[in-house]
Amino acid sequence: MNETQKMVLLVTAAVVAVMVMFPPYEVVNYNHVTIMAGYGFLLDLPSYVMEGGRQMPSSVNVKTLLAQILGAIVVGGLVFLATKR
């Protein structure tokens, strides 16, 4: 493993860590409709304000988060392989 590959692994790990710290959120309202609530810090769940001023609690959208992490790992792995001498 050369220095460039080590840097690629480090950057990929940092990107995945940031993705986990700031995951995507969703809100499921009373009609069971899923609304994307954006991204936020993991320990500070954002609330979603509905039209009538009612606040709905949000939860982490695990499927989207896993897809993002998988994408970052695949891209990082391809760059890792591409930098092999």
PyMOL Python script that loads the backbone (N, CA, C, O; Angstrom):
from pymol import cmd

cmd.read_pdbstr("""\
ATOM      1  N   MET A   1       0.852  -1.170   0.000  1.00  0.00           N
ATOM      2  CA  MET A   1       0.000   0.000   0.000  1.00  0.00           C
ATOM      3  C   MET A   1       0.903   1.240   0.000  1.00  0.00           C
ATOM      4  O   MET A   1       1.772   1.392   0.858  1.00  0.00           O
ATOM      5  N   ASN A   2       0.676   2.123  -0.985  1.00  0.00           N
ATOM      6  CA  ASN A   2       1.507   3.317  -1.072  1.00  0.00           C
ATOM      7  C   ASN A   2       0.849   4.482  -0.308  1.00  0.00           C
ATOM      8  O   ASN A   2      -0.246   4.339   0.237  1.00  0.00           O
ATOM      9  N   GLU A   3       1.525   5.614  -0.280  1.00  0.00           N
ATOM     10  CA  GLU A   3       1.042   6.770   0.486  1.00  0.00           C
ATOM     11  C   GLU A   3      -0.279   7.312  -0.059  1.00  0.00           C
ATOM     12  O   GLU A   3      -1.142   7.738   0.709  1.00  0.00           O
ATOM     13  N   THR A   4      -0.436   7.296  -1.388  1.00  0.00           N
ATOM     14  CA  THR A   4      -1.680   7.786  -1.984  1.00  0.00           C
ATOM     15  C   THR A   4      -2.857   6.918  -1.568  1.00  0.00           C
ATOM     16  O   THR A   4      -3.933   7.434  -1.265  1.00  0.00           O
ATOM     17  N   GLN A   5      -2.664   5.621  -1.550  1.00  0.00           N
ATOM     18  CA  GLN A   5      -3.731   4.722  -1.124  1.00  0.00           C
ATOM     19  C   GLN A   5      -4.082   4.920   0.348  1.00  0.00           C
ATOM     20  O   GLN A   5      -5.252   4.846   0.722  1.00  0.00           O
ATOM     21  N   LYS A   6      -3.081   5.168   1.175  1.00  0.00           N
ATOM     22  CA  LYS A   6      -3.355   5.450   2.587  1.00  0.00           C
ATOM     23  C   LYS A   6      -4.190   6.716   2.734  1.00  0.00           C
ATOM     24  O   LYS A   6      -5.098   6.777   3.562  1.00  0.00           O
ATOM     25  N   MET A   7      -3.874   7.735   1.917  1.00  0.00           N
ATOM     26  CA  MET A   7      -4.636   8.984   1.966  1.00  0.00           C
ATOM     27  C   MET A   7      -6.075   8.760   1.506  1.00  0.00           C
ATOM     28  O   MET A   7      -7.005   9.327   2.078  1.00  0.00           O
ATOM     29  N   VAL A   8      -6.262   7.934   0.473  1.00  0.00           N
ATOM     30  CA  VAL A   8      -7.608   7.621  -0.014  1.00  0.00           C
ATOM     31  C   VAL A   8      -8.415   6.929   1.079  1.00  0.00           C
ATOM     32  O   VAL A   8      -9.581   7.263   1.288  1.00  0.00           O
ATOM     33  N   LEU A   9      -7.816   5.979   1.771  1.00  0.00           N
ATOM     34  CA  LEU A   9      -8.510   5.298   2.870  1.00  0.00           C
ATOM     35  C   LEU A   9      -8.871   6.257   3.992  1.00  0.00           C
ATOM     36  O   LEU A   9      -9.961   6.175   4.558  1.00  0.00           O
ATOM     37  N   LEU A  10      -7.964   7.159   4.311  1.00  0.00           N
ATOM     38  CA  LEU A  10      -8.216   8.137   5.365  1.00  0.00           C
ATOM     39  C   LEU A  10      -9.353   9.076   4.983  1.00  0.00           C
ATOM     40  O   LEU A  10     -10.231   9.353   5.800  1.00  0.00           O
ATOM     41  N   VAL A  11      -9.341   9.562   3.754  1.00  0.00           N
ATOM     42  CA  VAL A  11     -10.403  10.468   3.299  1.00  0.00           C
ATOM     43  C   VAL A  11     -11.747   9.736   3.241  1.00  0.00           C
ATOM     44  O   VAL A  11     -12.773  10.296   3.628  1.00  0.00           O
ATOM     45  N   THR A  12     -11.746   8.500   2.766  1.00  0.00           N
ATOM     46  CA  THR A  12     -12.987   7.721   2.709  1.00  0.00           C
ATOM     47  C   THR A  12     -13.545   7.487   4.109  1.00  0.00           C
ATOM     48  O   THR A  12     -14.752   7.602   4.321  1.00  0.00           O
ATOM     49  N   ALA A  13     -12.689   7.164   5.053  1.00  0.00           N
ATOM     50  CA  ALA A  13     -13.133   6.961   6.438  1.00  0.00           C
ATOM     51  C   ALA A  13     -13.684   8.258   7.028  1.00  0.00           C
ATOM     52  O   ALA A  13     -14.669   8.233   7.766  1.00  0.00           O
ATOM     53  N   ALA A  14     -13.056   9.385   6.709  1.00  0.00           N
ATOM     54  CA  ALA A  14     -13.534  10.672   7.214  1.00  0.00           C
ATOM     55  C   ALA A  14     -14.901  11.014   6.620  1.00  0.00           C
ATOM     56  O   ALA A  14     -15.778  11.517   7.322  1.00  0.00           O
ATOM     57  N   VAL A  15     -15.078  10.739   5.330  1.00  0.00           N
ATOM     58  CA  VAL A  15     -16.367  11.020   4.684  1.00  0.00           C
ATOM     59  C   VAL A  15     -17.471  10.161   5.300  1.00  0.00           C
ATOM     60  O   VAL A  15     -18.565  10.659   5.566  1.00  0.00           O
ATOM     61  N   VAL A  16     -17.197   8.891   5.525  1.00  0.00           N
ATOM     62  CA  VAL A  16     -18.193   8.007   6.138  1.00  0.00           C
ATOM     63  C   VAL A  16     -18.495   8.465   7.565  1.00  0.00           C
ATOM     64  O   VAL A  16     -19.651   8.423   7.987  1.00  0.00           O
ATOM     65  N   ALA A  17     -17.494   8.898   8.309  1.00  0.00           N
ATOM     66  CA  ALA A  17     -17.714   9.383   9.678  1.00  0.00           C
ATOM     67  C   ALA A  17     -18.613  10.612   9.687  1.00  0.00           C
ATOM     68  O   ALA A  17     -19.491  10.730  10.542  1.00  0.00           O
ATOM     69  N   VAL A  18     -18.404  11.522   8.752  1.00  0.00           N
ATOM     70  CA  VAL A  18     -19.252  12.720   8.669  1.00  0.00           C
ATOM     71  C   VAL A  18     -20.674  12.325   8.278  1.00  0.00           C
ATOM     72  O   VAL A  18     -21.636  12.902   8.785  1.00  0.00           O
ATOM     73  N   MET A  19     -20.817  11.354   7.385  1.00  0.00           N
ATOM     74  CA  MET A  19     -22.155  10.878   7.009  1.00  0.00           C
ATOM     75  C   MET A  19     -22.903  10.306   8.203  1.00  0.00           C
ATOM     76  O   MET A  19     -24.106  10.521   8.350  1.00  0.00           O
ATOM     77  N   VAL A  20     -22.195   9.584   9.048  1.00  0.00           N
ATOM     78  CA  VAL A  20     -22.838   8.999  10.227  1.00  0.00           C
ATOM     79  C   VAL A  20     -23.173  10.088  11.247  1.00  0.00           C
ATOM     80  O   VAL A  20     -24.208  10.012  11.909  1.00  0.00           O
ATOM     81  N   MET A  21     -22.315  11.095  11.381  1.00  0.00           N
ATOM     82  CA  MET A  21     -22.567  12.168  12.345  1.00  0.00           C
ATOM     83  C   MET A  21     -23.699  13.086  11.910  1.00  0.00           C
ATOM     84  O   MET A  21     -24.371  13.674  12.758  1.00  0.00           O
ATOM     85  N   PHE A  22     -23.926  13.223  10.601  1.00  0.00           N
ATOM     86  CA  PHE A  22     -24.982  14.082  10.073  1.00  0.00           C
ATOM     87  C   PHE A  22     -25.864  13.288   9.114  1.00  0.00           C
ATOM     88  O   PHE A  22     -25.789  13.478   7.900  1.00  0.00           O
ATOM     89  N   PRO A  23     -26.703  12.393   9.657  1.00  0.00           N
ATOM     90  CA  PRO A  23     -27.512  11.510   8.803  1.00  0.00           C
ATOM     91  C   PRO A  23     -28.748  12.227   8.240  1.00  0.00           C
ATOM     92  O   PRO A  23     -29.128  13.299   8.710  1.00  0.00           O
ATOM     93  N   PRO A  24     -29.365  11.610   7.223  1.00  0.00           N
ATOM     94  CA  PRO A  24     -30.626  12.159   6.710  1.00  0.00           C
ATOM     95  C   PRO A  24     -31.776  11.807   7.652  1.00  0.00           C
ATOM     96  O   PRO A  24     -31.793  10.738   8.262  1.00  0.00           O
ATOM     97  N   TYR A  25     -32.733  12.723   7.758  1.00  0.00           N
ATOM     98  CA  TYR A  25     -33.893  12.512   8.621  1.00  0.00           C
ATOM     99  C   TYR A  25     -35.163  12.471   7.800  1.00  0.00           C
ATOM    100  O   TYR A  25     -35.233  13.013   6.697  1.00  0.00           O
ATOM    101  N   GLU A  26     -36.161  11.818   8.360  1.00  0.00           N
ATOM    102  CA  GLU A  26     -37.473  11.766   7.741  1.00  0.00           C
ATOM    103  C   GLU A  26     -38.534  11.906   8.824  1.00  0.00           C
ATOM    104  O   GLU A  26     -38.290  11.632   9.999  1.00  0.00           O
ATOM    105  N   VAL A  27     -39.714  12.337   8.401  1.00  0.00           N
ATOM    106  CA  VAL A  27     -40.850  12.465   9.293  1.00  0.00           C
ATOM    107  C   VAL A  27     -41.996  11.670   8.676  1.00  0.00           C
ATOM    108  O   VAL A  27     -42.276  11.805   7.485  1.00  0.00           O
ATOM    109  N   VAL A  28     -42.655  10.846   9.476  1.00  0.00           N
ATOM    110  CA  VAL A  28     -43.842  10.133   9.017  1.00  0.00           C
ATOM    111  C   VAL A  28     -45.029  10.820   9.671  1.00  0.00           C
ATOM    112  O   VAL A  28     -45.181  10.778  10.892  1.00  0.00           O
ATOM    113  N   ASN A  29     -45.882  11.461   8.851  1.00  0.00           N
ATOM    114  CA  ASN A  29     -46.995  12.221   9.427  1.00  0.00           C
ATOM    115  C   ASN A  29     -48.187  11.319   9.730  1.00  0.00           C
ATOM    116  O   ASN A  29     -48.105  10.100   9.581  1.00  0.00           O
ATOM    117  N   TYR A  30     -49.281  11.916  10.150  1.00  0.00           N
ATOM    118  CA  TYR A  30     -50.444  11.156  10.597  1.00  0.00           C
ATOM    119  C   TYR A  30     -51.111  10.367   9.463  1.00  0.00           C
ATOM    120  O   TYR A  30     -51.860   9.431   9.742  1.00  0.00           O
ATOM    121  N   ASN A  31     -50.866  10.712   8.201  1.00  0.00           N
ATOM    122  CA  ASN A  31     -51.398   9.961   7.058  1.00  0.00           C
ATOM    123  C   ASN A  31     -50.420   8.883   6.594  1.00  0.00           C
ATOM    124  O   ASN A  31     -50.631   8.272   5.546  1.00  0.00           O
ATOM    125  N   HIS A  32     -49.360   8.642   7.355  1.00  0.00           N
ATOM    126  CA  HIS A  32     -48.301   7.681   7.040  1.00  0.00           C
ATOM    127  C   HIS A  32     -47.573   8.056   5.750  1.00  0.00           C
ATOM    128  O   HIS A  32     -47.140   7.189   4.991  1.00  0.00           O
ATOM    129  N   VAL A  33     -47.447   9.342   5.520  1.00  0.00           N
ATOM    130  CA  VAL A  33     -46.690   9.866   4.386  1.00  0.00           C
ATOM    131  C   VAL A  33     -45.306  10.247   4.895  1.00  0.00           C
ATOM    132  O   VAL A  33     -45.180  10.968   5.885  1.00  0.00           O
ATOM    133  N   THR A  34     -44.263   9.761   4.215  1.00  0.00           N
ATOM    134  CA  THR A  34     -42.900  10.055   4.619  1.00  0.00           C
ATOM    135  C   THR A  34     -42.443  11.353   3.986  1.00  0.00           C
ATOM    136  O   THR A  34     -42.549  11.534   2.773  1.00  0.00           O
ATOM    137  N   ILE A  35     -41.936  12.254   4.807  1.00  0.00           N
ATOM    138  CA  ILE A  35     -41.440  13.550   4.358  1.00  0.00           C
ATOM    139  C   ILE A  35     -39.962  13.625   4.719  1.00  0.00           C
ATOM    140  O   ILE A  35     -39.582  13.402   5.869  1.00  0.00           O
ATOM    141  N   MET A  36     -39.132  13.942   3.725  1.00  0.00           N
ATOM    142  CA  MET A  36     -37.708  14.112   4.009  1.00  0.00           C
ATOM    143  C   MET A  36     -37.515  15.401   4.808  1.00  0.00           C
ATOM    144  O   MET A  36     -38.003  16.458   4.409  1.00  0.00           O
ATOM    145  N   ALA A  37     -36.812  15.317   5.925  1.00  0.00           N
ATOM    146  CA  ALA A  37     -36.636  16.464   6.809  1.00  0.00           C
ATOM    147  C   ALA A  37     -35.227  17.041   6.731  1.00  0.00           C
ATOM    148  O   ALA A  37     -34.869  17.898   7.540  1.00  0.00           O
ATOM    149  N   GLY A  38     -34.422  16.587   5.773  1.00  0.00           N
ATOM    150  CA  GLY A  38     -33.081  17.136   5.621  1.00  0.00           C
ATOM    151  C   GLY A  38     -32.049  16.364   6.416  1.00  0.00           C
ATOM    152  O   GLY A  38     -32.235  15.197   6.761  1.00  0.00           O
ATOM    153  N   TYR A  39     -30.963  17.049   6.694  1.00  0.00           N
ATOM    154  CA  TYR A  39     -29.846  16.456   7.413  1.00  0.00           C
ATOM    155  C   TYR A  39     -29.639  17.224   8.709  1.00  0.00           C
ATOM    156  O   TYR A  39     -29.956  18.411   8.790  1.00  0.00           O
ATOM    157  N   GLY A  40     -29.108  16.548   9.720  1.00  0.00           N
ATOM    158  CA  GLY A  40     -28.848  17.210  10.986  1.00  0.00           C
ATOM    159  C   GLY A  40     -27.869  16.413  11.821  1.00  0.00           C
ATOM    160  O   GLY A  40     -27.535  15.274  11.495  1.00  0.00           O
ATOM    161  N   PHE A  41     -27.419  17.017  12.890  1.00  0.00           N
ATOM    162  CA  PHE A  41     -26.479  16.361  13.788  1.00  0.00           C
ATOM    163  C   PHE A  41     -27.171  15.192  14.480  1.00  0.00           C
ATOM    164  O   PHE A  41     -28.336  15.294  14.866  1.00  0.00           O
ATOM    165  N   LEU A  42     -26.464  14.097  14.631  1.00  0.00           N
ATOM    166  CA  LEU A  42     -27.030  12.856  15.151  1.00  0.00           C
ATOM    167  C   LEU A  42     -27.652  13.007  16.536  1.00  0.00           C
ATOM    168  O   LEU A  42     -28.694  12.413  16.810  1.00  0.00           O
ATOM    169  N   LEU A  43     -27.034  13.787  17.404  1.00  0.00           N
ATOM    170  CA  LEU A  43     -27.528  13.910  18.776  1.00  0.00           C
ATOM    171  C   LEU A  43     -28.560  15.023  18.950  1.00  0.00           C
ATOM    172  O   LEU A  43     -29.060  15.231  20.056  1.00  0.00           O
ATOM    173  N   ASP A  44     -28.882  15.734  17.882  1.00  0.00           N
ATOM    174  CA  ASP A  44     -29.851  16.835  17.950  1.00  0.00           C
ATOM    175  C   ASP A  44     -30.890  16.621  16.854  1.00  0.00           C
ATOM    176  O   ASP A  44     -30.822  17.235  15.789  1.00  0.00           O
ATOM    177  N   LEU A  45     -31.857  15.737  17.132  1.00  0.00           N
ATOM    178  CA  LEU A  45     -32.872  15.418  16.142  1.00  0.00           C
ATOM    179  C   LEU A  45     -33.694  16.656  15.776  1.00  0.00           C
ATOM    180  O   LEU A  45     -34.293  17.275  16.655  1.00  0.00           O
ATOM    181  N   PRO A  46     -33.731  17.028  14.485  1.00  0.00           N
ATOM    182  CA  PRO A  46     -34.543  18.184  14.113  1.00  0.00           C
ATOM    183  C   PRO A  46     -36.022  17.821  14.124  1.00  0.00           C
ATOM    184  O   PRO A  46     -36.389  16.681  13.843  1.00  0.00           O
ATOM    185  N   SER A  47     -36.861  18.785  14.446  1.00  0.00           N
ATOM    186  CA  SER A  47     -38.299  18.554  14.369  1.00  0.00           C
ATOM    187  C   SER A  47     -38.823  19.225  13.104  1.00  0.00           C
ATOM    188  O   SER A  47     -38.255  20.207  12.627  1.00  0.00           O
ATOM    189  N   TYR A  48     -39.885  18.697  12.583  1.00  0.00           N
ATOM    190  CA  TYR A  48     -40.470  19.203  11.339  1.00  0.00           C
ATOM    191  C   TYR A  48     -41.765  19.907  11.689  1.00  0.00           C
ATOM    192  O   TYR A  48     -42.635  19.329  12.340  1.00  0.00           O
ATOM    193  N   VAL A  49     -41.897  21.158  11.259  1.00  0.00           N
ATOM    194  CA  VAL A  49     -43.089  21.942  11.563  1.00  0.00           C
ATOM    195  C   VAL A  49     -44.082  21.780  10.417  1.00  0.00           C
ATOM    196  O   VAL A  49     -43.782  22.127   9.275  1.00  0.00           O
ATOM    197  N   MET A  50     -45.257  21.256  10.726  1.00  0.00           N
ATOM    198  CA  MET A  50     -46.308  21.058   9.727  1.00  0.00           C
ATOM    199  C   MET A  50     -47.024  22.383   9.473  1.00  0.00           C
ATOM    200  O   MET A  50     -46.703  23.394  10.099  1.00  0.00           O
ATOM    201  N   GLU A  51     -47.990  22.380   8.561  1.00  0.00           N
ATOM    202  CA  GLU A  51     -48.687  23.608   8.168  1.00  0.00           C
ATOM    203  C   GLU A  51     -49.395  24.297   9.326  1.00  0.00           C
ATOM    204  O   GLU A  51     -49.354  25.524   9.418  1.00  0.00           O
ATOM    205  N   GLY A  52     -50.027  23.566  10.187  1.00  0.00           N
ATOM    206  CA  GLY A  52     -50.771  24.160  11.292  1.00  0.00           C
ATOM    207  C   GLY A  52     -49.911  24.541  12.481  1.00  0.00           C
ATOM    208  O   GLY A  52     -50.447  24.871  13.539  1.00  0.00           O
ATOM    209  N   GLY A  53     -48.609  24.506  12.345  1.00  0.00           N
ATOM    210  CA  GLY A  53     -47.710  24.819  13.443  1.00  0.00           C
ATOM    211  C   GLY A  53     -47.385  23.621  14.317  1.00  0.00           C
ATOM    212  O   GLY A  53     -46.635  23.741  15.286  1.00  0.00           O
ATOM    213  N   ARG A  54     -47.940  22.479  13.986  1.00  0.00           N
ATOM    214  CA  ARG A  54     -47.708  21.263  14.759  1.00  0.00           C
ATOM    215  C   ARG A  54     -46.321  20.710  14.441  1.00  0.00           C
ATOM    216  O   ARG A  54     -45.932  20.619  13.276  1.00  0.00           O
ATOM    217  N   GLN A  55     -45.582  20.344  15.481  1.00  0.00           N
ATOM    218  CA  GLN A  55     -44.240  19.802  15.292  1.00  0.00           C
ATOM    219  C   GLN A  55     -44.281  18.284  15.331  1.00  0.00           C
ATOM    220  O   GLN A  55     -44.873  17.679  16.225  1.00  0.00           O
ATOM    221  N   MET A  56     -43.638  17.686  14.339  1.00  0.00           N
ATOM    222  CA  MET A  56     -43.564  16.230  14.254  1.00  0.00           C
ATOM    223  C   MET A  56     -42.119  15.811  14.532  1.00  0.00           C
ATOM    224  O   MET A  56     -41.196  16.411  13.981  1.00  0.00           O
ATOM    225  N   PRO A  57     -41.902  14.801  15.369  1.00  0.00           N
ATOM    226  CA  PRO A  57     -40.530  14.342  15.606  1.00  0.00           C
ATOM    227  C   PRO A  57     -40.001  13.623  14.372  1.00  0.00           C
ATOM    228  O   PRO A  57     -40.759  12.996  13.632  1.00  0.00           O
ATOM    229  N   SER A  58     -38.711  13.719  14.165  1.00  0.00           N
ATOM    230  CA  SER A  58     -38.104  13.065  13.007  1.00  0.00           C
ATOM    231  C   SER A  58     -37.267  11.874  13.465  1.00  0.00           C
ATOM    232  O   SER A  58     -36.909  11.751  14.636  1.00  0.00           O
ATOM    233  N   SER A  59     -36.970  11.008  12.510  1.00  0.00           N
ATOM    234  CA  SER A  59     -36.128   9.850  12.785  1.00  0.00           C
ATOM    235  C   SER A  59     -35.108   9.718  11.667  1.00  0.00           C
ATOM    236  O   SER A  59     -35.265  10.312  10.601  1.00  0.00           O
ATOM    237  N   VAL A  60     -34.074   8.944  11.911  1.00  0.00           N
ATOM    238  CA  VAL A  60     -33.017   8.760  10.926  1.00  0.00           C
ATOM    239  C   VAL A  60     -33.539   7.879   9.794  1.00  0.00           C
ATOM    240  O   VAL A  60     -34.145   6.835  10.035  1.00  0.00           O
ATOM    241  N   ASN A  61     -33.297   8.310   8.566  1.00  0.00           N
ATOM    242  CA  ASN A  61     -33.654   7.521   7.392  1.00  0.00           C
ATOM    243  C   ASN A  61     -32.503   6.544   7.130  1.00  0.00           C
ATOM    244  O   ASN A  61     -31.538   6.868   6.438  1.00  0.00           O
ATOM    245  N   VAL A  62     -32.628   5.356   7.694  1.00  0.00           N
ATOM    246  CA  VAL A  62     -31.543   4.384   7.688  1.00  0.00           C
ATOM    247  C   VAL A  62     -31.242   3.881   6.280  1.00  0.00           C
ATOM    248  O   VAL A  62     -30.076   3.674   5.941  1.00  0.00           O
ATOM    249  N   LYS A  63     -32.267   3.680   5.454  1.00  0.00           N
ATOM    250  CA  LYS A  63     -32.047   3.171   4.099  1.00  0.00           C
ATOM    251  C   LYS A  63     -31.203   4.142   3.280  1.00  0.00           C
ATOM    252  O   LYS A  63     -30.272   3.727   2.590  1.00  0.00           O
ATOM    253  N   THR A  64     -31.522   5.421   3.352  1.00  0.00           N
ATOM    254  CA  THR A  64     -30.754   6.419   2.617  1.00  0.00           C
ATOM    255  C   THR A  64     -29.336   6.517   3.157  1.00  0.00           C
ATOM    256  O   THR A  64     -28.383   6.632   2.387  1.00  0.00           O
ATOM    257  N   LEU A  65     -29.193   6.474   4.473  1.00  0.00           N
ATOM    258  CA  LEU A  65     -27.866   6.541   5.078  1.00  0.00           C
ATOM    259  C   LEU A  65     -26.994   5.367   4.646  1.00  0.00           C
ATOM    260  O   LEU A  65     -25.822   5.551   4.316  1.00  0.00           O
ATOM    261  N   LEU A  66     -27.561   4.164   4.646  1.00  0.00           N
ATOM    262  CA  LEU A  66     -26.792   2.992   4.222  1.00  0.00           C
ATOM    263  C   LEU A  66     -26.421   3.064   2.743  1.00  0.00           C
ATOM    264  O   LEU A  66     -25.329   2.648   2.356  1.00  0.00           O
ATOM    265  N   ALA A  67     -27.324   3.588   1.915  1.00  0.00           N
ATOM    266  CA  ALA A  67     -27.021   3.747   0.491  1.00  0.00           C
ATOM    267  C   ALA A  67     -25.882   4.747   0.292  1.00  0.00           C
ATOM    268  O   ALA A  67     -25.007   4.534  -0.547  1.00  0.00           O
ATOM    269  N   GLN A  68     -25.892   5.832   1.059  1.00  0.00           N
ATOM    270  CA  GLN A  68     -24.825   6.828   0.957  1.00  0.00           C
ATOM    271  C   GLN A  68     -23.488   6.244   1.403  1.00  0.00           C
ATOM    272  O   GLN A  68     -22.463   6.463   0.756  1.00  0.00           O
ATOM    273  N   ILE A  69     -23.501   5.506   2.501  1.00  0.00           N
ATOM    274  CA  ILE A  69     -22.267   4.907   3.004  1.00  0.00           C
ATOM    275  C   ILE A  69     -21.738   3.893   2.000  1.00  0.00           C
ATOM    276  O   ILE A  69     -20.539   3.867   1.724  1.00  0.00           O
ATOM    277  N   LEU A  70     -22.615   3.059   1.450  1.00  0.00           N
ATOM    278  CA  LEU A  70     -22.194   2.080   0.454  1.00  0.00           C
ATOM    279  C   LEU A  70     -21.594   2.776  -0.770  1.00  0.00           C
ATOM    280  O   LEU A  70     -20.572   2.336  -1.295  1.00  0.00           O
ATOM    281  N   GLY A  71     -22.221   3.850  -1.219  1.00  0.00           N
ATOM    282  CA  GLY A  71     -21.697   4.601  -2.352  1.00  0.00           C
ATOM    283  C   GLY A  71     -20.321   5.179  -2.071  1.00  0.00           C
ATOM    284  O   GLY A  71     -19.436   5.120  -2.924  1.00  0.00           O
ATOM    285  N   ALA A  72     -20.137   5.729  -0.893  1.00  0.00           N
ATOM    286  CA  ALA A  72     -18.839   6.300  -0.534  1.00  0.00           C
ATOM    287  C   ALA A  72     -17.763   5.218  -0.464  1.00  0.00           C
ATOM    288  O   ALA A  72     -16.629   5.444  -0.884  1.00  0.00           O
ATOM    289  N   ILE A  73     -18.111   4.053   0.062  1.00  0.00           N
ATOM    290  CA  ILE A  73     -17.143   2.963   0.159  1.00  0.00           C
ATOM    291  C   ILE A  73     -16.787   2.429  -1.232  1.00  0.00           C
ATOM    292  O   ILE A  73     -15.625   2.129  -1.504  1.00  0.00           O
ATOM    293  N   VAL A  74     -17.782   2.313  -2.104  1.00  0.00           N
ATOM    294  CA  VAL A  74     -17.509   1.836  -3.469  1.00  0.00           C
ATOM    295  C   VAL A  74     -16.605   2.819  -4.204  1.00  0.00           C
ATOM    296  O   VAL A  74     -15.625   2.412  -4.829  1.00  0.00           O
ATOM    297  N   VAL A  75     -16.925   4.101  -4.134  1.00  0.00           N
ATOM    298  CA  VAL A  75     -16.091   5.109  -4.803  1.00  0.00           C
ATOM    299  C   VAL A  75     -14.689   5.125  -4.194  1.00  0.00           C
ATOM    300  O   VAL A  75     -13.700   5.185  -4.924  1.00  0.00           O
ATOM    301  N   GLY A  76     -14.598   5.074  -2.883  1.00  0.00           N
ATOM    302  CA  GLY A  76     -13.293   5.034  -2.225  1.00  0.00           C
ATOM    303  C   GLY A  76     -12.500   3.797  -2.619  1.00  0.00           C
ATOM    304  O   GLY A  76     -11.288   3.881  -2.823  1.00  0.00           O
ATOM    305  N   GLY A  77     -13.167   2.647  -2.730  1.00  0.00           N
ATOM    306  CA  GLY A  77     -12.487   1.429  -3.146  1.00  0.00           C
ATOM    307  C   GLY A  77     -11.992   1.506  -4.581  1.00  0.00           C
ATOM    308  O   GLY A  77     -10.893   1.042  -4.886  1.00  0.00           O
ATOM    309  N   LEU A  78     -12.797   2.088  -5.463  1.00  0.00           N
ATOM    310  CA  LEU A  78     -12.365   2.242  -6.861  1.00  0.00           C
ATOM    311  C   LEU A  78     -11.168   3.188  -6.980  1.00  0.00           C
ATOM    312  O   LEU A  78     -10.234   2.932  -7.740  1.00  0.00           O
ATOM    313  N   VAL A  79     -11.211   4.280  -6.222  1.00  0.00           N
ATOM    314  CA  VAL A  79     -10.068   5.202  -6.246  1.00  0.00           C
ATOM    315  C   VAL A  79      -8.848   4.522  -5.640  1.00  0.00           C
ATOM    316  O   VAL A  79      -7.729   4.706  -6.120  1.00  0.00           O
ATOM    317  N   PHE A  80      -9.056   3.742  -4.596  1.00  0.00           N
ATOM    318  CA  PHE A  80      -7.955   3.001  -3.980  1.00  0.00           C
ATOM    319  C   PHE A  80      -7.286   2.062  -4.994  1.00  0.00           C
ATOM    320  O   PHE A  80      -6.060   1.993  -5.078  1.00  0.00           O
ATOM    321  N   LEU A  81      -8.110   1.345  -5.756  1.00  0.00           N
ATOM    322  CA  LEU A  81      -7.575   0.433  -6.757  1.00  0.00           C
ATOM    323  C   LEU A  81      -6.927   1.183  -7.923  1.00  0.00           C
ATOM    324  O   LEU A  81      -5.948   0.711  -8.501  1.00  0.00           O
ATOM    325  N   ALA A  82      -7.475   2.347  -8.262  1.00  0.00           N
ATOM    326  CA  ALA A  82      -6.943   3.122  -9.381  1.00  0.00           C
ATOM    327  C   ALA A  82      -5.580   3.737  -9.059  1.00  0.00           C
ATOM    328  O   ALA A  82      -4.793   4.015  -9.963  1.00  0.00           O
ATOM    329  N   THR A  83      -5.308   3.945  -7.786  1.00  0.00           N
ATOM    330  CA  THR A  83      -4.033   4.560  -7.390  1.00  0.00           C
ATOM    331  C   THR A  83      -2.926   3.531  -7.151  1.00  0.00           C
ATOM    332  O   THR A  83      -1.824   3.883  -6.730  1.00  0.00           O
ATOM    333  N   LYS A  84      -3.227   2.259  -7.422  1.00  0.00           N
ATOM    334  CA  LYS A  84      -2.210   1.227  -7.255  1.00  0.00           C
ATOM    335  C   LYS A  84      -1.141   1.380  -8.336  1.00  0.00           C
ATOM    336  O   LYS A  84      -1.463   1.598  -9.504  1.00  0.00           O
ATOM    337  N   ARG A  85       0.088   1.270  -7.960  1.00  0.00           N
ATOM    338  CA  ARG A  85       1.188   1.464  -8.918  1.00  0.00           C
ATOM    339  C   ARG A  85       1.441   0.220  -9.717  1.00  0.00           C
ATOM    340  O   ARG A  85       2.330   0.203 -10.569  1.00  0.00           O
TER     341      ARG A  85
END
""", "prot")
cmd.dss("prot")
cmd.show_as("cartoon", "prot")
cmd.util.cbc("prot")
cmd.orient("prot")
